Structure formats: structure tokens, C-alpha cells
Amino acid sequence: AVVSTQSTGAHYRACMYAGIKIAGSNAEVMPSQWEYQVGPCEGIEMGDHLWVSRWILCRIAEEFNVVISFDPKPIPGDWNGAGCHTNISTLQMRNEGGYPHIEAAIAAMSKKHAEHIESYDPSGGADNRRRLTGLHETASIDQFSSGVAHRGASIRIPRQVAADGFGYFEDRRPSSNADPYSVTNRIVRTICLGE
């Protein structure tokens, strides 16, 4: 059921007023579940915008007597959990002919799957284990996968990016309660620094 649209709208407007790079908001699968998008941001700036937007969300929720949870699976059941899907690109990926750079980054991430899982929730992967089951548009936490327009993969390449031959890709593994600085750190270490 779509509920609490007033608090969602108030959060969006407050983020815009505060200068947060909020880019959208929509209802999700679980009753009362909402998501919003922050970005595009460069590097560590993403963490700043996401943390402040979360703080604003909690303050707005108080005004509407709404309880906020960032838990990736706050209510057990046969439905989707909540992630912090992260869109990733470098200048090389965004330039015409950048698709090989996207493929190289995904190949590097495939070799560091365990390290990414550990960095993608504050419990070292334990929170995400309840969400990344291989069901409900998630990949299995134990196996890396990628694909074009594949919402059940660890990494999804948008169909338009594959057609254009440049752009970005989406890491669907970070949990909704992820520390964005840890996520950014792990991604940069893997795809930019080769660590």
C-alpha cells in the first residue's frame, strides 16, 4: 500500500531546499516502503549528500509521526528488501566507446566480491544476507553475477548503456543501511586503484 506520501514529498522538498542532490522518489514493493535517489555526485560527495538526506528524512518523519528504518529487511517475508543501489561511472566509461572500461571495472569487482559484500553493510554482510537471497530481484550474496538489464544480478548494466556503448553501471549489492563512505571507498579501491 502506498502510504505517507505527505512525508515523502516534504522530505524531497526539504532536501532540495538544503541543496541535496536529490534526483527522484518512488514507492516500493513492501507496504510503506519508499526509496529516493541522490546524485549524480562525484566521489566522496555522494556520502555527504546521502548522510544529510537521511538526517533530513528522520527529522521530517518526526513531524509526521512516522518511524523510519534503514534496515535492508525490516519485516521478514516473501518480498523485496531494501538496497542502496549505486550507479558507478568514470570519465572513461561515460565517453563514447567507454563500454570496455565498464566491462573492465565489472571484471575487477567480480574478483573482489567478498570484500565488497563486507563493505556494503555495517554488519560486514550479515544484514545483507537477509536481503540478497537470489529471489525478488536480488543476486545471491554468495555468488557474483552481472548482466545487461538484469535486475537479479549483482551488477546491472542498463540496456541503453549496452546499446550506446558507454555510460554507467549499477551495483545492486549495497544495503539500505550502508555507509556510503565505505561503499565509495571499496568501489574506488577496486576499479580505480586496483586493490
C-alpha positions in Angstrom: 0.0 0.0 0.0 1.3 3.4 -0.9 1.1 5.5 2.3 2.9 8.5 3.8 3.1 10.5 0.6 3.0 13.7 2.5 6.2 12.9 4.5 7.9 11.7 1.3 7.0 14.9 -0.5 8.1 17.0 2.5 11.4 15.2 2.5 12.0 15.7 -1.2 11.3 19.5 -0.9 13.5 19.8 2.3 16.4 18.1 0.5 16.0 20.4 -2.5 15.9 23.5 -0.2 19.1 22.2 1.6 21.0 21.8 -1.6 21.0 18.0 -1.5 21.4 16.4 -5.0 18.1 14.5 -4.7 17.0 13.2 -8.1 13.8 11.3 -7.5 11.5 9.4 -5.1 9.1 6.5 -5.6 7.1 3.9 -3.7 8.5 0.4 -3.5 7.2 -3.2 -3.1 6.9 -3.6 0.7 3.9 -1.7 2.3 5.0 1.8 3.3 8.4 1.3 1.6 9.8 4.3 -0.3 13.1 5.0 -2.0 14.8 8.1 -3.2 17.7 8.7 -5.4 20.7 11.0 -4.6 23.1 12.2 -7.4 24.8 12.4 -9.6 27.7 13.1 -7.2 31.4 12.9 -7.7 33.4 10.7 -5.4 33.1 11.2 -1.7 30.5 13.9 -2.2 27.9 11.2 -2.6 28.4 10.2 1.1 27.8 13.8 2.2 24.6 14.1 0.3 23.2 10.7 1.4 24.0 11.1 5.1 22.5 14.6 5.3 19.4 13.4 3.3 19.0 10.6 5.8 19.2 13.0 8.7 16.6 15.3 7.0 14.4 12.2 6.5 14.5 11.3 10.2 13.7 14.9 11.2 10.8 15.1 8.7 9.4 11.8 9.9 9.2 13.2 13.4 6.8 15.9 12.2 4.5 13.2 10.6 4.8 10.7 13.4 6.4 8.2 11.0 9.0 5.6 12.0 12.0 5.3 9.7 14.0 2.1 9.2 17.1 1.8 7.1 17.2 -2.0 7.7 17.6 -4.0 4.5 14.8 -6.4 5.5 12.9 -4.8 8.4 9.9 -7.2 8.1 10.6 -10.8 7.2 8.5 -12.1 4.3 8.2 -13.1 0.7 9.1 -9.7 -0.8 11.9 -7.5 -1.8 14.2 -6.0 0.8 15.7 -2.5 0.6 19.0 -1.7 -1.0 21.2 1.3 -1.7 21.8 0.6 -5.4 24.8 2.6 -6.5 25.3 3.9 -10.0 29.0 4.0 -11.0 31.0 5.6 -13.8 34.3 7.1 -14.6 35.0 9.7 -17.2 36.4 7.0 -19.5 33.1 5.0 -19.1 31.0 8.0 -19.9 32.9 8.9 -23.1 32.0 7.4 -26.4 33.5 4.0 -26.7 33.6 3.6 -22.9 32.0 0.2 -22.7 35.3 -1.8 -22.4 36.0 0.3 -19.3 32.7 -0.7 -17.9 33.5 -4.3 -18.6 36.9 -4.0 -17.0 35.5 -2.4 -13.9 32.9 -5.2 -13.5 35.6 -7.8 -14.0 37.7 -6.2 -11.3 34.7 -6.1 -9.0 33.9 -9.8 -9.7 37.3 -10.7 -8.2 36.6 -8.7 -5.0 33.0 -9.8 -4.4 33.6 -10.8 -0.7 35.4 -7.6 0.1 32.5 -5.6 -1.5 29.9 -7.6 0.4 31.8 -6.9 3.7 31.9 -3.2 3.0 28.3 -2.9 1.8 26.5 -3.1 5.1 27.6 -2.0 8.6 27.4 -5.6 9.9 30.0 -6.9 7.4 27.4 -8.6 5.2 25.1 -10.1 7.9 22.4 -7.5 7.3 22.5 -8.1 3.5 22.4 -11.9 3.9 18.7 -11.5 4.7 18.1 -9.5 1.5 20.5 -10.9 -1.1 18.8 -14.3 -1.4 18.7 -14.7 -5.2 15.0 -14.0 -5.1 13.0 -10.8 -5.5 15.3 -9.0 -7.9 18.4 -9.8 -5.9 21.5 -11.8 -6.6 22.8 -14.4 -4.2 25.1 -12.9 -1.6 27.4 -15.9 -2.2 27.9 -15.5 -5.9 28.8 -12.6 -8.2 26.8 -12.0 -11.3 26.3 -9.3 -13.9 24.2 -8.7 -16.9 22.5 -6.2 -19.2 19.1 -5.2 -17.9 19.3 -8.0 -15.4 17.6 -6.8 -12.1 18.5 -10.1 -10.4 22.3 -9.6 -10.9 24.9 -8.2 -8.6 25.8 -5.7 -11.2 23.3 -4.4 -13.8 24.2 -2.7 -17.0 21.3 -0.6 -18.3 20.0 -1.7 -21.7 20.6 1.8 -23.1 24.2 1.8 -21.9 24.8 -1.5 -23.7 23.2 -0.1 -26.9 25.1 3.2 -26.8 28.4 1.6 -25.9 29.2 4.0 -23.0 27.6 5.2 -19.7 27.5 3.7 -16.3 26.6 0.5 -14.4 24.6 -0.2 -11.2 25.9 -2.1 -8.2 22.8 -3.6 -6.7 24.5 -5.2 -3.6 24.9 -2.3 -1.1 22.3 -2.5 1.6 19.9 0.3 2.5 21.8 0.9 5.8 25.1 1.0 4.0 27.7 3.6 5.0 28.1 5.5 1.7 31.7 6.4 2.5 32.6 2.6 2.9 30.8 1.8 -0.4 32.6 4.6 -2.3 35.9 3.6 -0.7 35.6 0.0 -1.7 34.5 0.8 -5.3 37.3 3.3 -5.8 39.9 0.9 -4.4 38.7 -1.9 -6.7 38.1 -0.1 -10.0 40.5 2.9 -9.8 43.4 1.7 -7.6 43.3 -2.0 -8.4 43.3 -3.0 -4.8 
